[in-house]
């Protein structure tokens, strides 16, 4: 195993999408030859997927994700000299503490605690290629994606949400999520939804992508509502 990688720390940051693109690519290459990192990544991915679903969901303060990612990068930079001269696997405590916090916030940073009652419009979604059902609820211009009995995204995969306006190319909503054992999840979509004509979900590599790399498995057209 190369001593350039702190297995626990890099696996945690990769599972949470906190690595820079170049770092993420280098880590993916490293995974091919390091069974320890593969095991660490599988464990961290499971934790990152389950933690947000175990807590009550609130709308996160503006800038929370940015601040947490900055903290993770600072921790990694601060521990880099120690990691450079170390051959044993020894995750940095500060990084893992930040990663633990980010596990809750990164997957739910845009989750809104929408009211379940008055003023909601429900848009049923088409689900294809996976099991389960999905709908988008819009309340006062804010949207929430609700999935039930959805299949897990698969090994080293995560669900990513996209927004489409008219015929324009889908743009990332900056939302990644997984599902618990029941396949259920409620995921808030940031920003106003007024100019969005469709909400899409694809399966992407951990950390997400800037453009869709797969056919959407969930498509919710916001011009057809079920009251």
C-alpha positions as semicolon CSV with decimal commas, in nm:
position;residue;x (nm);y (nm);z (nm)
1;X;0,000;0,000;0,000
2;X;0,133;0,342;-0,084
3;X;0,220;0,563;0,217
4;X;0,062;0,861;0,039
5;X;-0,280;0,759;0,167
6;X;-0,419;0,774;0,519
7;X;-0,670;0,496;0,459
8;X;-0,927;0,587;0,722
9;X;-0,905;0,962;0,664
10;X;-0,906;0,946;0,285
11;X;-1,188;0,688;0,281
12;X;-1,400;0,906;0,510
13;X;-1,340;1,218;0,302
14;X;-1,406;1,031;-0,023
15;X;-1,732;0,880;0,107
16;X;-1,850;1,231;0,197
17;X;-1,740;1,392;-0,131
18;X;-1,484;1,609;0,050
19;X;-1,184;1,530;-0,173
20;X;-1,078;1,757;-0,457
21;X;-1,136;1,606;-0,805
22;X;-0,767;1,519;-0,847
23;X;-0,749;1,367;-0,500
24;X;-1,066;1,166;-0,561
25;X;-0,926;1,027;-0,887
26;X;-0,598;0,933;-0,717
27;X;-0,789;0,762;-0,438
28;X;-1,000;0,564;-0,688
29;X;-0,676;0,439;-0,845
30;X;-0,544;0,352;-0,500
31;X;-0,859;0,151;-0,425
32;X;-0,767;-0,099;-0,696
33;X;-0,466;-0,218;-0,499
34;X;-0,562;-0,155;-0,137
35;X;-0,809;-0,392;0,029
36;X;-0,787;-0,193;0,354
37;X;-0,912;0,122;0,184
38;X;-1,192;-0,068;0,011
39;X;-1,310;-0,206;0,346
40;X;-1,282;0,138;0,511
41;X;-1,476;0,301;0,226
42;X;-1,755;0,045;0,246
43;X;-1,790;0,105;0,622
44;X;-1,786;0,486;0,594
45;X;-2,033;0,481;0,305
46;X;-2,280;0,277;0,511
47;X;-2,246;0,518;0,804
48;X;-2,281;0,827;0,584
49;X;-2,596;0,680;0,428
50;X;-2,766;0,587;0,754
51;X;-2,687;0,878;0,987
52;X;-2,900;1,145;0,814
53;X;-3,202;0,915;0,819
54;X;-3,172;0,861;1,194
55;X;-3,215;1,227;1,286
56;X;-3,501;1,469;1,263
57;X;-3,457;1,677;0,949
58;X;-3,414;2,053;0,957
59;X;-3,327;2,314;0,703
60;X;-2,953;2,369;0,729
61;X;-2,817;2,723;0,774
62;X;-2,680;2,884;0,459
63;X;-2,312;2,810;0,405
64;X;-2,298;2,510;0,643
65;X;-2,172;2,266;0,382
66;X;-1,906;2,513;0,265
67;X;-1,781;2,570;0,620
68;X;-1,771;2,200;0,700
69;X;-1,582;2,115;0,383
70;X;-1,335;2,394;0,460
71;X;-1,285;2,248;0,808
72;X;-1,221;1,901;0,665
73;X;-0,963;2,039;0,420
74;X;-0,791;2,234;0,697
75;X;-0,771;1,923;0,912
76;X;-0,626;1,723;0,623
77;X;-0,369;1,994;0,550
78;X;-0,271;2,015;0,917
79;X;-0,215;1,640;0,944
80;X;-0,041;1,600;0,605
81;X;0,319;1,628;0,742
82;X;0,249;1,357;0,999
83;X;0,091;1,134;0,736
84;X;0,383;1,179;0,496
85;X;0,627;1,008;0,733
86;X;0,393;0,737;0,853
87;X;0,352;0,391;0,703
88;X;0,096;0,250;0,947
89;X;-0,273;0,316;0,893
90;X;-0,376;0,577;1,153
91;X;-0,668;0,808;1,069
92;X;-0,644;1,166;1,192
93;X;-0,883;1,218;1,485
94;X;-0,965;1,573;1,382
95;X;-1,055;1,471;1,030
96;X;-1,275;1,186;1,144
97;X;-1,452;1,410;1,396
98;X;-1,523;1,658;1,117
99;X;-1,621;1,370;0,889
100;X;-1,866;1,245;1,150
101;X;-2,034;1,583;1,157
102;X;-2,027;1,609;0,781
103;X;-2,184;1,263;0,746
104;X;-2,500;1,411;0,890
105;X;-2,478;1,750;0,722
106;X;-2,344;1,666;0,374
107;X;-2,620;1,422;0,293
108;X;-2,885;1,638;0,459
109;X;-2,737;1,986;0,425
110;X;-3,020;2,095;0,203
111;X;-3,291;1,893;0,374
112;X;-3,593;2,104;0,463
113;X;-3,838;2,036;0,740
114;X;-4,142;2,103;0,528
115;X;-4,485;2,107;0,675
116;X;-4,669;1,786;0,597
117;X;-5,007;1,947;0,580
118;X;-5,132;2,276;0,438
119;X;-5,042;2,420;0,100
120;X;-4,848;2,125;-0,043
121;X;-4,866;2,015;-0,405
122;X;-4,762;1,656;-0,478
123;X;-4,600;1,547;-0,805
124;X;-4,580;1,173;-0,859
125;X;-4,254;1,057;-1,017
126;X;-4,175;0,785;-1,267
127;X;-3,933;0,526;-1,127
128;X;-3,751;0,304;-1,371
129;X;-3,462;0,061;-1,345
130;X;-3,496;0,038;-0,965
131;X;-3,766;-0,069;-0,722
132;X;-3,978;0,166;-0,517
133;X;-4,180;0,483;-0,560
134;X;-4,108;0,856;-0,544
135;X;-4,284;1,190;-0,534
136;X;-4,193;1,556;-0,505
137;X;-4,383;1,773;-0,257
138;X;-4,378;2,148;-0,310
139;X;-4,473;2,381;-0,026
140;X;-4,447;2,760;-0,064
141;X;-4,195;2,729;-0,346
142;X;-3,976;2,478;-0,163
143;X;-3,949;2,116;-0,270
144;X;-3,887;1,784;-0,100
145;X;-3,819;1,451;-0,269
146;X;-3,980;1,158;-0,087
147;X;-3,887;0,800;-0,182
148;X;-4,035;0,478;-0,049
149;X;-3,888;0,126;-0,072
150;X;-3,623;0,251;-0,316
151;X;-3,346;0,009;-0,410
152;X;-3,000;0,090;-0,274
153;X;-2,788;0,279;-0,531
154;X;-2,531;-0,001;-0,543
155;X;-2,168;-0,047;-0,442
156;X;-1,966;0,274;-0,459
157;X;-2,272;0,458;-0,590
158;X;-2,493;0,736;-0,458
159;X;-2,816;0,893;-0,576
160;X;-2,774;1,247;-0,713
161;X;-3,056;1,498;-0,771
162;X;-3,076;1,717;-1,084
163;X;-3,303;2,004;-1,179
164;X;-3,420;2,075;-1,533
165;X;-3,584;2,389;-1,668
166;X;-3,758;2,345;-2,002
167;X;-3,525;2,192;-2,261
168;X;-3,207;2,307;-2,088
169;X;-2,953;2,050;-1,972
170;X;-3,008;1,923;-1,618
171;X;-2,804;2,105;-1,353
172;X;-2,688;1,958;-1,021
173;X;-2,903;2,038;-0,720
174;X;-2,601;1,975;-0,492
175;X;-2,794;1,692;-0,327
176;X;-2,661;1,339;-0,277
177;X;-2,849;1,076;-0,082
178;X;-2,878;0,710;0,000
179;X;-3,154;0,501;0,151
180;X;-3,182;0,302;0,472
181;X;-3,274;-0,065;0,505
182;X;-3,639;0,018;0,438
183;X;-3,552;0,208;0,121
184;X;-3,716;0,526;0,252
185;X;-3,573;0,878;0,247
186;X;-3,690;1,241;0,251
187;X;-3,452;1,479;0,079
188;X;-3,488;1,855;0,064
189;X;-3,412;2,040;-0,260
190;X;-3,247;2,380;-0,210
191;X;-3,366;2,707;-0,357
192;X;-3,687;2,813;-0,520
193;X;-3,847;2,555;-0,745
194;X;-4,061;2,795;-0,949
195;X;-3,864;2,775;-1,276
196;X;-3,794;2,401;-1,252
197;X;-3,993;2,177;-1,485
198;X;-3,851;1,840;-1,375
199;X;-3,662;1,683;-1,087
200;X;-3,436;1,396;-1,191
201;X;-3,232;1,141;-0,997
202;X;-2,942;0,935;-1,130
203;X;-2,700;0,684;-0,980
204;X;-2,352;0,833;-0,974
205;X;-2,008;0,752;-0,829
206;X;-1,955;0,844;-0,465
207;X;-1,899;1,217;-0,434
208;X;-2,133;1,294;-0,723
209;X;-2,061;1,443;-1,064
210;X;-2,107;1,778;-1,238
211;X;-2,312;1,628;-1,525
212;X;-2,530;1,315;-1,529
213;X;-2,343;1,001;-1,632
214;X;-2,643;0,767;-1,631
215;X;-3,005;0,755;-1,739
216;X;-3,234;0,896;-1,465
217;X;-3,397;0,635;-1,244
218;X;-3,646;0,893;-1,106
219;X;-3,822;1,160;-1,314
220;X;-4,075;1,395;-1,155
221;X;-4,248;1,632;-1,397
222;X;-4,362;1,940;-1,211
223;X;-4,643;2,017;-1,453
224;X;-4,852;1,717;-1,344
225;X;-4,964;1,726;-0,984
226;X;-5,168;1,481;-0,775
227;X;-5,356;1,664;-0,500
